[in-house]
Amino acid sequence: MSVKIAASPAARLGWMLAALGAVALLAPLRPELGTAAALAAAALIALAAADGWTALRAPAARVWVADADGRPATHLALIAGREADLRLQIATQGPARGRLALLASNPDLAAAVRLPEQPVPFEPGSAGPGTHFRIEPRRRGRFHGLRCGLERASRLGLWRIRSWIGIDCALVVYPDLAAARRQLLRSPIYRALTAAATVPLAGQGREFERLREYQPGDSYASISWKATARRAFPVTRVFQWERQQELYILLDHSQSAAPALETMITAALLAASAAAETGDRYGLITFADGLTGWLPASSGATHFRQCREHLARLRTLPGSPDFDRLFSAVRLRLRRRAYLLVLANLADRALAQPFAAAAALAAPTHLILAQSVRPEYAKPMFGSDAPPSVDAIYRALAGDRELRRLEELGRELARRGVAFRTAPAARFALAASESYLRAKQEQRL
């Protein structure tokens, strides 16, 4: 914990010096007043020096961010866009009154978290209620550099002692999933898969459960001919649904994905929560011009916190995504067939073809679901309202052609065994989760 201390004269010392100056002005008229003023000035200087030296030599105050139990917290979890309460606990010696301000020691923290501008009074003590500040995180990330400015009077009140104390606590700002979660809870696919009485899933299932006697309506393909020959009557194989499958979220954070990175991170967290609630295991793979993170598929609250912490630290990296290296690693390291939810900017013309060629290598082994943010201008040309001007007509034509190009890209990827969807930014997180849930409902894995 770094501490910087400075002292400045208090108002009390200024008034004392002003009184001595007034007495000194009367010295030509009353010589005895000059002697008394000189002695008083010497005494005041000695007293002020002793008071200031004692205040500066006093042990530094200890300041920490307290959790709900009052213990020091190493990090404080925050949600972007939501105001939160930050509680500072102070233990110090000396006067029990002063003012406390919350400061940012670097521009990154100052831009990411709005701190209160006005100092507040404080009462020191490690067991008290502490001093509370309302802060507002503005963007996702993990930030250090929190400081507090502490101002209090010396013991005799002749000096104002100011301390700048570094606080060993990281502010971790996570994306806000509230709006995306509300959309997901209204999704019929999500409700069907998480309800207590689920609707029958399409398909037959892949995990063998048991043998039973043939019943009218059973498919001939499900008859076990070896068991039929042994028992002398038709026997059918019964399969059960694979209730626990694996989902891997592949997230691009290269420069090409920078405009939609926050949207894709929200989509990744929403898909992870949907997988957990439907009983699947989920993993996270982040990549740019190479692999930057690999969290194997697992489940539980601890695993979700690890994924969320990894995504909170994610930053845009220069360069373009290397899909060849990504899918080569996927083929080597993922032995079990899994859903691969790829979140990348495939609307970029320079990335579509390299992705199609690389994804074709993993498509026979895994089910690839690619999702991209649809550009705002990509929309049908002939909508409900006619374009008001010639320039608007050309913009609408460009948007219509872009939409058709994306549809053609989807058909090309489908021929290579890759499902590709686009969605506007407002519904992208829900669309990505529904893409995975729909594939699970249909047992396409």
C-alpha beads as a LAMMPS data file, in Angstrom:
LAMMPS data file: protein, C-alpha beads

445 atoms
444 bonds

1 atom types
1 bond types

-500.0 500.0 xlo xhi
-500.0 500.0 ylo yhi
-500.0 500.0 zlo zhi

Masses

1 110.0

Atoms # bond

1 1 1 0.000 0.000 0.000
2 1 1 1.641 3.244 -1.183
3 1 1 1.218 6.357 0.977
4 1 1 2.074 10.010 0.243
5 1 1 1.730 12.648 2.975
6 1 1 1.735 16.452 2.792
7 1 1 0.928 19.220 5.279
8 1 1 -0.433 22.748 4.890
9 1 1 -1.165 25.466 7.492
10 1 1 -4.641 25.357 8.978
11 1 1 -6.868 28.403 9.481
12 1 1 -6.141 28.348 13.224
13 1 1 -2.410 28.828 12.623
14 1 1 -3.156 31.675 10.208
15 1 1 -5.277 33.520 12.744
16 1 1 -2.587 33.119 15.413
17 1 1 0.060 34.537 13.110
18 1 1 -2.250 37.421 12.182
19 1 1 -2.765 38.233 15.888
20 1 1 0.982 38.226 16.520
21 1 1 1.466 40.510 13.537
22 1 1 -1.071 42.969 14.920
23 1 1 0.722 43.001 18.289
24 1 1 4.068 43.502 16.523
25 1 1 2.668 46.611 14.783
26 1 1 2.111 48.191 18.213
27 1 1 5.721 47.552 19.301
28 1 1 6.988 51.101 18.395
29 1 1 4.391 52.535 20.770
30 1 1 4.819 50.014 23.576
31 1 1 8.302 48.461 23.624
32 1 1 7.262 45.761 26.099
33 1 1 4.723 44.496 23.503
34 1 1 7.542 43.864 21.048
35 1 1 9.368 41.638 23.511
36 1 1 6.161 39.749 24.328
37 1 1 5.341 39.359 20.621
38 1 1 8.824 37.997 19.873
39 1 1 8.564 35.468 22.698
40 1 1 5.040 34.480 21.608
41 1 1 6.177 34.088 18.006
42 1 1 9.087 31.851 19.038
43 1 1 6.770 29.744 21.179
44 1 1 4.197 29.489 18.351
45 1 1 6.860 28.469 15.840
46 1 1 8.160 25.778 18.188
47 1 1 4.662 24.586 18.947
48 1 1 3.683 24.508 15.267
49 1 1 6.890 22.651 14.354
50 1 1 6.296 20.062 17.077
51 1 1 2.653 19.659 16.069
52 1 1 3.526 19.255 12.411
53 1 1 6.421 16.875 13.113
54 1 1 4.207 14.714 15.357
55 1 1 1.456 14.596 12.718
56 1 1 3.842 13.676 9.899
57 1 1 5.621 11.036 11.996
58 1 1 2.373 9.368 13.078
59 1 1 1.693 5.886 11.637
60 1 1 -0.093 6.041 8.296
61 1 1 -3.780 5.252 8.170
62 1 1 -4.861 1.856 6.891
63 1 1 -7.655 1.949 4.332
64 1 1 -9.289 -1.049 2.692
65 1 1 -12.391 -1.965 0.731
66 1 1 -14.573 -3.974 3.071
67 1 1 -16.829 -6.863 2.093
68 1 1 -20.187 -7.575 3.697
69 1 1 -18.452 -8.882 6.852
70 1 1 -16.033 -5.947 7.121
71 1 1 -12.991 -7.966 6.031
72 1 1 -10.556 -6.604 3.419
73 1 1 -11.640 -7.505 -0.116
74 1 1 -9.075 -8.234 -2.814
75 1 1 -11.572 -7.491 -5.575
76 1 1 -15.007 -5.928 -5.917
77 1 1 -17.453 -7.379 -8.465
78 1 1 -19.471 -4.756 -10.365
79 1 1 -21.972 -4.774 -13.234
80 1 1 -21.474 -2.359 -16.124
81 1 1 -24.066 0.402 -16.128
82 1 1 -25.325 -0.240 -12.586
83 1 1 -24.484 1.934 -9.621
84 1 1 -22.900 0.086 -6.723
85 1 1 -21.936 0.771 -3.137
86 1 1 -18.231 0.809 -2.242
87 1 1 -17.484 0.631 1.472
88 1 1 -14.152 1.928 2.769
89 1 1 -12.953 0.999 6.229
90 1 1 -10.324 3.200 7.915
91 1 1 -8.048 2.505 10.868
92 1 1 -5.904 5.425 11.991
93 1 1 -4.443 7.131 15.034
94 1 1 -5.013 10.717 16.098
95 1 1 -8.055 12.935 15.578
96 1 1 -11.266 11.122 14.780
97 1 1 -12.626 13.540 12.189
98 1 1 -11.683 14.448 8.690
99 1 1 -12.657 14.228 5.035
100 1 1 -12.197 11.353 2.619
101 1 1 -12.192 11.395 -1.191
102 1 1 -12.050 8.523 -3.662
103 1 1 -9.517 8.958 -6.489
104 1 1 -8.306 7.166 -9.620
105 1 1 -4.549 6.979 -10.080
106 1 1 -4.623 6.169 -13.809
107 1 1 -6.708 7.293 -16.837
108 1 1 -7.950 3.757 -17.527
109 1 1 -9.750 3.513 -14.191
110 1 1 -10.982 7.101 -14.424
111 1 1 -12.604 6.407 -17.803
112 1 1 -14.078 3.045 -16.799
113 1 1 -15.592 3.866 -13.385
114 1 1 -17.301 7.100 -12.364
115 1 1 -16.172 8.017 -8.855
116 1 1 -17.796 10.644 -6.602
117 1 1 -16.215 14.078 -6.975
118 1 1 -16.964 15.508 -3.546
119 1 1 -15.149 14.381 -0.377
120 1 1 -17.237 13.061 2.517
121 1 1 -16.658 13.173 6.302
122 1 1 -15.402 10.010 7.927
123 1 1 -15.161 8.429 11.356
124 1 1 -12.182 6.037 11.607
125 1 1 -12.422 2.626 13.206
126 1 1 -12.032 -0.899 11.832
127 1 1 -15.309 -2.145 13.329
128 1 1 -17.643 0.721 12.470
129 1 1 -20.055 1.046 9.553
130 1 1 -17.340 2.511 7.321
131 1 1 -17.598 5.231 4.712
132 1 1 -19.829 4.479 1.734
133 1 1 -19.401 5.783 -1.809
134 1 1 -21.742 5.365 -4.776
135 1 1 -19.775 4.469 -7.883
136 1 1 -20.907 3.703 -11.434
137 1 1 -18.889 1.331 -13.655
138 1 1 -19.149 2.259 -17.306
139 1 1 -17.364 -0.505 -19.186
140 1 1 -16.223 -4.087 -18.742
141 1 1 -12.749 -4.946 -17.490
142 1 1 -10.503 -5.445 -14.495
143 1 1 -9.068 -2.205 -13.140
144 1 1 -6.444 -1.337 -10.527
145 1 1 -5.224 1.998 -9.210
146 1 1 -7.885 2.955 -6.688
147 1 1 -6.681 5.563 -4.169
148 1 1 -8.204 7.615 -1.421
149 1 1 -7.351 11.137 -0.322
150 1 1 -7.540 11.603 3.445
151 1 1 -7.528 15.052 5.040
152 1 1 -7.545 15.600 8.811
153 1 1 -6.269 18.111 11.352
154 1 1 -3.178 17.673 13.506
155 1 1 -3.605 17.201 17.251
156 1 1 -3.483 20.941 17.990
157 1 1 -5.344 21.871 14.819
158 1 1 -2.460 23.953 13.436
159 1 1 -1.937 21.871 10.286
160 1 1 -4.073 20.088 7.711
161 1 1 -2.519 16.699 7.017
162 1 1 -3.344 15.216 3.624
163 1 1 -2.567 11.583 2.763
164 1 1 -2.917 9.812 -0.576
165 1 1 -3.205 6.091 0.106
166 1 1 -3.245 3.316 -2.504
167 1 1 -5.935 0.665 -2.012
168 1 1 -5.067 -2.944 -2.825
169 1 1 -8.397 -3.869 -4.382
170 1 1 -9.264 -4.579 -8.008
171 1 1 -12.554 -3.381 -9.491
172 1 1 -13.864 -6.132 -11.779
173 1 1 -16.664 -4.960 -14.059
174 1 1 -18.776 -7.672 -15.699
175 1 1 -21.264 -7.273 -18.579
176 1 1 -24.897 -6.680 -17.701
177 1 1 -26.899 -9.776 -18.666
178 1 1 -30.262 -8.564 -17.346
179 1 1 -31.776 -7.558 -20.704
180 1 1 -30.440 -10.653 -22.496
181 1 1 -31.701 -12.910 -19.694
182 1 1 -35.187 -11.417 -19.976
183 1 1 -35.176 -12.179 -23.698
184 1 1 -34.002 -15.731 -23.057
185 1 1 -36.669 -16.399 -20.421
186 1 1 -39.336 -15.513 -22.988
187 1 1 -37.857 -17.889 -25.584
188 1 1 -40.128 -20.909 -26.232
189 1 1 -37.137 -23.115 -27.021
190 1 1 -35.527 -22.290 -23.687
191 1 1 -38.771 -22.911 -21.801
192 1 1 -39.264 -26.234 -23.557
193 1 1 -35.813 -27.474 -22.592
194 1 1 -35.824 -26.254 -18.993
195 1 1 -39.434 -26.883 -17.984
196 1 1 -40.180 -29.722 -15.587
197 1 1 -42.267 -31.532 -18.202
198 1 1 -40.338 -31.042 -21.407
199 1 1 -41.885 -31.539 -24.796
200 1 1 -40.720 -34.647 -26.699
201 1 1 -37.544 -33.951 -28.581
202 1 1 -37.358 -34.552 -32.303
203 1 1 -35.226 -37.422 -33.500
204 1 1 -34.378 -40.716 -31.886
205 1 1 -31.514 -40.042 -29.512
206 1 1 -28.074 -41.634 -29.643
207 1 1 -27.370 -43.246 -26.265
208 1 1 -28.388 -46.911 -25.964
209 1 1 -30.710 -47.544 -23.013
210 1 1 -32.141 -51.092 -23.165
211 1 1 -33.728 -53.850 -25.262
212 1 1 -37.439 -54.554 -25.294
213 1 1 -39.924 -56.640 -27.242
214 1 1 -40.943 -55.294 -30.621
215 1 1 -44.100 -53.176 -30.643
216 1 1 -46.213 -52.170 -33.636
217 1 1 -44.944 -48.881 -35.053
218 1 1 -41.268 -49.483 -34.200
219 1 1 -38.843 -48.750 -37.015
220 1 1 -37.242 -51.759 -38.654
221 1 1 -33.907 -49.956 -38.361
222 1 1 -34.141 -50.150 -34.559
223 1 1 -34.556 -53.950 -34.489
224 1 1 -31.626 -55.811 -32.939
225 1 1 -31.288 -58.820 -35.229
226 1 1 -28.752 -60.609 -33.044
227 1 1 -30.992 -60.358 -29.976
228 1 1 -33.968 -61.407 -32.147
229 1 1 -32.113 -64.526 -33.301
230 1 1 -31.208 -65.462 -29.709
231 1 1 -34.711 -64.969 -28.278
232 1 1 -36.742 -66.163 -31.258
233 1 1 -39.003 -63.070 -31.243
234 1 1 -38.443 -59.515 -32.502
235 1 1 -36.417 -57.302 -30.139
236 1 1 -36.057 -53.517 -30.478
237 1 1 -33.212 -51.299 -29.312
238 1 1 -34.353 -48.311 -27.219
239 1 1 -32.247 -45.181 -27.211
240 1 1 -32.351 -42.300 -24.765
241 1 1 -31.667 -38.617 -25.251
242 1 1 -28.213 -37.348 -24.505
243 1 1 -29.141 -35.083 -21.626
244 1 1 -25.566 -33.920 -20.992
245 1 1 -23.695 -32.779 -24.060
246 1 1 -20.807 -30.371 -24.540
247 1 1 -20.901 -26.831 -25.838
248 1 1 -17.735 -24.907 -26.683
249 1 1 -17.999 -21.156 -27.240
250 1 1 -15.338 -19.903 -29.672
251 1 1 -14.965 -16.123 -29.328
252 1 1 -12.923 -13.922 -31.651
253 1 1 -11.386 -10.804 -30.066
254 1 1 -9.121 -9.703 -32.891
255 1 1 -9.275 -6.232 -34.411
256 1 1 -11.945 -7.310 -36.901
257 1 1 -14.341 -8.139 -34.046
258 1 1 -13.725 -4.918 -32.082
259 1 1 -17.006 -3.126 -33.016
260 1 1 -19.111 -6.025 -31.728
261 1 1 -16.849 -7.436 -29.000
262 1 1 -19.043 -6.372 -26.070
263 1 1 -22.122 -7.822 -27.764
264 1 1 -20.336 -11.121 -28.407
265 1 1 -19.075 -11.351 -24.812
266 1 1 -22.651 -10.907 -23.564
267 1 1 -23.770 -13.614 -26.008
268 1 1 -21.042 -15.970 -24.763
269 1 1 -22.088 -15.570 -21.132
270 1 1 -25.764 -15.990 -21.994
271 1 1 -25.062 -19.180 -23.960
272 1 1 -22.990 -20.527 -21.051
273 1 1 -25.834 -19.894 -18.610
274 1 1 -28.326 -21.524 -20.998
275 1 1 -26.097 -24.602 -21.312
276 1 1 -25.785 -24.877 -17.540
277 1 1 -29.551 -24.658 -17.054
278 1 1 -30.232 -27.330 -19.672
279 1 1 -27.766 -29.750 -18.083
280 1 1 -24.898 -29.460 -20.585
281 1 1 -21.209 -28.918 -19.964
282 1 1 -19.688 -25.831 -21.564
283 1 1 -16.203 -24.585 -22.334
284 1 1 -14.685 -21.372 -23.640
285 1 1 -12.081 -20.817 -26.344
286 1 1 -10.844 -17.307 -27.155
287 1 1 -8.683 -16.571 -30.173
288 1 1 -7.243 -13.802 -32.307
289 1 1 -4.201 -14.439 -34.520
290 1 1 -3.725 -17.501 -32.279
291 1 1 -5.310 -19.177 -29.284
292 1 1 -5.471 -16.851 -26.273
293 1 1 -7.549 -18.902 -23.841
294 1 1 -8.879 -22.427 -23.438
295 1 1 -11.212 -23.436 -20.595
296 1 1 -12.226 -27.122 -20.934
297 1 1 -15.895 -28.008 -20.730
298 1 1 -17.231 -28.317 -17.210
299 1 1 -20.218 -27.238 -15.137
300 1 1 -21.045 -25.609 -11.821
301 1 1 -20.926 -22.109 -10.377
302 1 1 -17.134 -22.126 -10.029
303 1 1 -16.664 -22.881 -13.726
304 1 1 -19.085 -20.106 -14.716
305 1 1 -17.151 -17.629 -12.561
306 1 1 -13.907 -18.703 -14.263
307 1 1 -15.429 -18.103 -17.706
308 1 1 -16.835 -14.742 -16.626
309 1 1 -13.496 -13.693 -15.129
310 1 1 -11.664 -14.658 -18.321
311 1 1 -14.113 -12.674 -20.449
312 1 1 -13.896 -9.665 -18.131
313 1 1 -10.160 -9.383 -18.850
314 1 1 -10.500 -9.814 -22.622
315 1 1 -9.061 -7.038 -24.762
316 1 1 -8.995 -6.443 -28.492
317 1 1 -5.787 -7.679 -30.104
318 1 1 -4.358 -6.412 -33.404
319 1 1 -4.412 -8.548 -36.503
320 1 1 -6.927 -10.915 -38.089
321 1 1 -8.247 -14.205 -36.681
322 1 1 -6.329 -17.327 -37.649
323 1 1 -9.111 -19.856 -38.300
324 1 1 -6.720 -22.532 -39.553
325 1 1 -4.852 -22.621 -36.242
326 1 1 -8.112 -22.496 -34.311
327 1 1 -9.786 -25.474 -35.966
328 1 1 -6.551 -27.467 -36.072
329 1 1 -6.358 -27.143 -32.274
330 1 1 -10.036 -28.057 -31.991
331 1 1 -9.535 -31.259 -33.972
332 1 1 -6.511 -32.257 -31.917
333 1 1 -7.812 -31.414 -28.442
334 1 1 -11.549 -32.146 -28.610
335 1 1 -12.064 -35.886 -28.891
336 1 1 -15.766 -35.918 -28.049
337 1 1 -18.289 -34.566 -30.524
338 1 1 -19.537 -31.181 -29.339
339 1 1 -21.445 -28.064 -30.321
340 1 1 -19.053 -25.322 -31.460
341 1 1 -20.689 -21.911 -31.181
342 1 1 -18.423 -19.545 -33.145
343 1 1 -18.880 -15.836 -32.409
344 1 1 -16.938 -13.838 -34.999
345 1 1 -17.379 -11.054 -37.510
346 1 1 -18.000 -13.224 -40.559
347 1 1 -19.867 -10.364 -42.232
348 1 1 -16.369 -9.097 -43.096
349 1 1 -15.719 -10.193 -46.689
350 1 1 -12.044 -10.850 -45.984
351 1 1 -12.874 -13.401 -43.258
352 1 1 -15.757 -15.344 -44.763
353 1 1 -13.778 -17.525 -47.150
354 1 1 -10.884 -18.369 -44.772
355 1 1 -13.451 -19.360 -42.150
356 1 1 -15.365 -21.556 -44.605
357 1 1 -12.194 -23.395 -45.656
358 1 1 -10.962 -23.917 -42.079
359 1 1 -14.348 -24.879 -40.616
360 1 1 -14.792 -27.603 -43.217
361 1 1 -11.951 -29.518 -41.515
362 1 1 -13.834 -29.755 -38.194
363 1 1 -17.392 -29.994 -39.548
364 1 1 -17.361 -33.820 -39.918
365 1 1 -16.335 -34.209 -36.254
366 1 1 -18.308 -31.437 -34.530
367 1 1 -21.483 -29.464 -35.092
368 1 1 -20.440 -25.896 -35.919
369 1 1 -22.887 -23.056 -35.297
370 1 1 -21.492 -19.715 -36.532
371 1 1 -23.100 -16.463 -35.452
372 1 1 -22.312 -12.904 -36.588
373 1 1 -23.719 -9.472 -35.894
374 1 1 -25.693 -8.270 -38.882
375 1 1 -24.767 -4.726 -40.022
376 1 1 -27.493 -2.184 -39.338
377 1 1 -27.782 -1.201 -42.994
378 1 1 -28.236 -4.809 -44.186
379 1 1 -32.016 -5.004 -44.600
380 1 1 -34.532 -5.671 -47.396
381 1 1 -34.815 -2.820 -49.851
382 1 1 -38.596 -2.862 -50.172
383 1 1 -39.902 -2.300 -46.665
384 1 1 -42.984 -0.568 -45.366
385 1 1 -41.692 2.943 -46.132
386 1 1 -40.403 4.165 -49.457
387 1 1 -36.936 5.801 -49.463
388 1 1 -37.383 9.589 -49.282
389 1 1 -34.507 10.535 -51.610
390 1 1 -32.207 9.246 -54.302
391 1 1 -29.351 8.853 -51.826
392 1 1 -31.634 6.840 -49.547
393 1 1 -32.533 4.602 -52.486
394 1 1 -28.866 3.848 -53.130
395 1 1 -28.267 3.158 -49.427
396 1 1 -31.258 0.826 -49.361
397 1 1 -29.955 -0.931 -52.464
398 1 1 -26.531 -1.420 -50.842
399 1 1 -28.169 -2.789 -47.694
400 1 1 -30.301 -5.201 -49.739
401 1 1 -27.264 -6.479 -51.636
402 1 1 -25.353 -6.961 -48.368
403 1 1 -28.250 -8.945 -46.916
404 1 1 -28.368 -11.173 -49.999
405 1 1 -24.602 -11.699 -49.778
406 1 1 -24.926 -12.872 -46.181
407 1 1 -27.734 -15.226 -47.159
408 1 1 -25.575 -16.675 -49.927
409 1 1 -22.718 -17.104 -47.445
410 1 1 -25.082 -19.021 -45.184
411 1 1 -26.012 -21.378 -48.012
412 1 1 -22.350 -21.899 -48.917
413 1 1 -21.431 -22.727 -45.317
414 1 1 -24.429 -25.059 -45.059
415 1 1 -23.024 -27.055 -47.967
416 1 1 -19.815 -27.421 -45.951
417 1 1 -21.708 -28.616 -42.874
418 1 1 -21.686 -25.312 -40.964
419 1 1 -24.839 -23.553 -39.758
420 1 1 -24.502 -19.777 -40.143
421 1 1 -26.883 -17.133 -38.805
422 1 1 -26.800 -13.352 -38.454
423 1 1 -28.811 -11.168 -36.108
424 1 1 -28.930 -7.467 -35.225
425 1 1 -26.939 -6.386 -32.185
426 1 1 -30.062 -5.939 -30.025
427 1 1 -31.029 -9.618 -30.416
428 1 1 -27.635 -11.147 -31.087
429 1 1 -27.175 -12.741 -27.642
430 1 1 -30.609 -14.361 -27.761
431 1 1 -30.112 -15.537 -31.358
432 1 1 -26.796 -17.201 -30.482
433 1 1 -28.307 -19.053 -27.511
434 1 1 -31.374 -20.095 -29.508
435 1 1 -29.149 -21.400 -32.303
436 1 1 -27.521 -23.784 -29.835
437 1 1 -30.772 -24.649 -28.027
438 1 1 -32.560 -25.384 -31.301
439 1 1 -29.781 -27.754 -32.352
440 1 1 -30.001 -29.454 -28.960
441 1 1 -33.784 -29.736 -29.161
442 1 1 -33.528 -31.399 -32.563
443 1 1 -30.683 -33.669 -31.366
444 1 1 -28.528 -32.687 -34.316
445 1 1 -25.333 -33.509 -32.455

Bonds

1 1 1 2
2 1 2 3
3 1 3 4
4 1 4 5
5 1 5 6
6 1 6 7
7 1 7 8
8 1 8 9
9 1 9 10
10 1 10 11
11 1 11 12
12 1 12 13
13 1 13 14
14 1 14 15
15 1 15 16
16 1 16 17
17 1 17 18
18 1 18 19
19 1 19 20
20 1 20 21
21 1 21 22
22 1 22 23
23 1 23 24
24 1 24 25
25 1 25 26
26 1 26 27
27 1 27 28
28 1 28 29
29 1 29 30
30 1 30 31
31 1 31 32
32 1 32 33
33 1 33 34
34 1 34 35
35 1 35 36
36 1 36 37
37 1 37 38
38 1 38 39
39 1 39 40
40 1 40 41
41 1 41 42
42 1 42 43
43 1 43 44
44 1 44 45
45 1 45 46
46 1 46 47
47 1 47 48
48 1 48 49
49 1 49 50
50 1 50 51
51 1 51 52
52 1 52 53
53 1 53 54
54 1 54 55
55 1 55 56
56 1 56 57
57 1 57 58
58 1 58 59
59 1 59 60
60 1 60 61
61 1 61 62
62 1 62 63
63 1 63 64
64 1 64 65
65 1 65 66
66 1 66 67
67 1 67 68
68 1 68 69
69 1 69 70
70 1 70 71
71 1 71 72
72 1 72 73
73 1 73 74
74 1 74 75
75 1 75 76
76 1 76 77
77 1 77 78
78 1 78 79
79 1 79 80
80 1 80 81
81 1 81 82
82 1 82 83
83 1 83 84
84 1 84 85
85 1 85 86
86 1 86 87
87 1 87 88
88 1 88 89
89 1 89 90
90 1 90 91
91 1 91 92
92 1 92 93
93 1 93 94
94 1 94 95
95 1 95 96
96 1 96 97
97 1 97 98
98 1 98 99
99 1 99 100
100 1 100 101
101 1 101 102
102 1 102 103
103 1 103 104
104 1 104 105
105 1 105 106
106 1 106 107
107 1 107 108
108 1 108 109
109 1 109 110
110 1 110 111
111 1 111 112
112 1 112 113
113 1 113 114
114 1 114 115
115 1 115 116
116 1 116 117
117 1 117 118
118 1 118 119
119 1 119 120
120 1 120 121
121 1 121 122
122 1 122 123
123 1 123 124
124 1 124 125
125 1 125 126
126 1 126 127
127 1 127 128
128 1 128 129
129 1 129 130
130 1 130 131
131 1 131 132
132 1 132 133
133 1 133 134
134 1 134 135
135 1 135 136
136 1 136 137
137 1 137 138
138 1 138 139
139 1 139 140
140 1 140 141
141 1 141 142
142 1 142 143
143 1 143 144
144 1 144 145
145 1 145 146
146 1 146 147
147 1 147 148
148 1 148 149
149 1 149 150
150 1 150 151
151 1 151 152
152 1 152 153
153 1 153 154
154 1 154 155
155 1 155 156
156 1 156 157
157 1 157 158
158 1 158 159
159 1 159 160
160 1 160 161
161 1 161 162
162 1 162 163
163 1 163 164
164 1 164 165
165 1 165 166
166 1 166 167
167 1 167 168
168 1 168 169
169 1 169 170
170 1 170 171
171 1 171 172
172 1 172 173
173 1 173 174
174 1 174 175
175 1 175 176
176 1 176 177
177 1 177 178
178 1 178 179
179 1 179 180
180 1 180 181
181 1 181 182
182 1 182 183
183 1 183 184
184 1 184 185
185 1 185 186
186 1 186 187
187 1 187 188
188 1 188 189
189 1 189 190
190 1 190 191
191 1 191 192
192 1 192 193
193 1 193 194
194 1 194 195
195 1 195 196
196 1 196 197
197 1 197 198
198 1 198 199
199 1 199 200
200 1 200 201
201 1 201 202
202 1 202 203
203 1 203 204
204 1 204 205
205 1 205 206
206 1 206 207
207 1 207 208
208 1 208 209
209 1 209 210
210 1 210 211
211 1 211 212
212 1 212 213
213 1 213 214
214 1 214 215
215 1 215 216
216 1 216 217
217 1 217 218
218 1 218 219
219 1 219 220
220 1 220 221
221 1 221 222
222 1 222 223
223 1 223 224
224 1 224 225
225 1 225 226
226 1 226 227
227 1 227 228
228 1 228 229
229 1 229 230
230 1 230 231
231 1 231 232
232 1 232 233
233 1 233 234
234 1 234 235
235 1 235 236
236 1 236 237
237 1 237 238
238 1 238 239
239 1 239 240
240 1 240 241
241 1 241 242
242 1 242 243
243 1 243 244
244 1 244 245
245 1 245 246
246 1 246 247
247 1 247 248
248 1 248 249
249 1 249 250
250 1 250 251
251 1 251 252
252 1 252 253
253 1 253 254
254 1 254 255
255 1 255 256
256 1 256 257
257 1 257 258
258 1 258 259
259 1 259 260
260 1 260 261
261 1 261 262
262 1 262 263
263 1 263 264
264 1 264 265
265 1 265 266
266 1 266 267
267 1 267 268
268 1 268 269
269 1 269 270
270 1 270 271
271 1 271 272
272 1 272 273
273 1 273 274
274 1 274 275
275 1 275 276
276 1 276 277
277 1 277 278
278 1 278 279
279 1 279 280
280 1 280 281
281 1 281 282
282 1 282 283
283 1 283 284
284 1 284 285
285 1 285 286
286 1 286 287
287 1 287 288
288 1 288 289
289 1 289 290
290 1 290 291
291 1 291 292
292 1 292 293
293 1 293 294
294 1 294 295
295 1 295 296
296 1 296 297
297 1 297 298
298 1 298 299
299 1 299 300
300 1 300 301
301 1 301 302
302 1 302 303
303 1 303 304
304 1 304 305
305 1 305 306
306 1 306 307
307 1 307 308
308 1 308 309
309 1 309 310
310 1 310 311
311 1 311 312
312 1 312 313
313 1 313 314
314 1 314 315
315 1 315 316
316 1 316 317
317 1 317 318
318 1 318 319
319 1 319 320
320 1 320 321
321 1 321 322
322 1 322 323
323 1 323 324
324 1 324 325
325 1 325 326
326 1 326 327
327 1 327 328
328 1 328 329
329 1 329 330
330 1 330 331
331 1 331 332
332 1 332 333
333 1 333 334
334 1 334 335
335 1 335 336
336 1 336 337
337 1 337 338
338 1 338 339
339 1 339 340
340 1 340 341
341 1 341 342
342 1 342 343
343 1 343 344
344 1 344 345
345 1 345 346
346 1 346 347
347 1 347 348
348 1 348 349
349 1 349 350
350 1 350 351
351 1 351 352
352 1 352 353
353 1 353 354
354 1 354 355
355 1 355 356
356 1 356 357
357 1 357 358
358 1 358 359
359 1 359 360
360 1 360 361
361 1 361 362
362 1 362 363
363 1 363 364
364 1 364 365
365 1 365 366
366 1 366 367
367 1 367 368
368 1 368 369
369 1 369 370
370 1 370 371
371 1 371 372
372 1 372 373
373 1 373 374
374 1 374 375
375 1 375 376
376 1 376 377
377 1 377 378
378 1 378 379
379 1 379 380
380 1 380 381
381 1 381 382
382 1 382 383
383 1 383 384
384 1 384 385
385 1 385 386
386 1 386 387
387 1 387 388
388 1 388 389
389 1 389 390
390 1 390 391
391 1 391 392
392 1 392 393
393 1 393 394
394 1 394 395
395 1 395 396
396 1 396 397
397 1 397 398
398 1 398 399
399 1 399 400
400 1 400 401
401 1 401 402
402 1 402 403
403 1 403 404
404 1 404 405
405 1 405 406
406 1 406 407
407 1 407 408
408 1 408 409
409 1 409 410
410 1 410 411
411 1 411 412
412 1 412 413
413 1 413 414
414 1 414 415
415 1 415 416
416 1 416 417
417 1 417 418
418 1 418 419
419 1 419 420
420 1 420 421
421 1 421 422
422 1 422 423
423 1 423 424
424 1 424 425
425 1 425 426
426 1 426 427
427 1 427 428
428 1 428 429
429 1 429 430
430 1 430 431
431 1 431 432
432 1 432 433
433 1 433 434
434 1 434 435
435 1 435 436
436 1 436 437
437 1 437 438
438 1 438 439
439 1 439 440
440 1 440 441
441 1 441 442
442 1 442 443
443 1 443 444
444 1 444 445
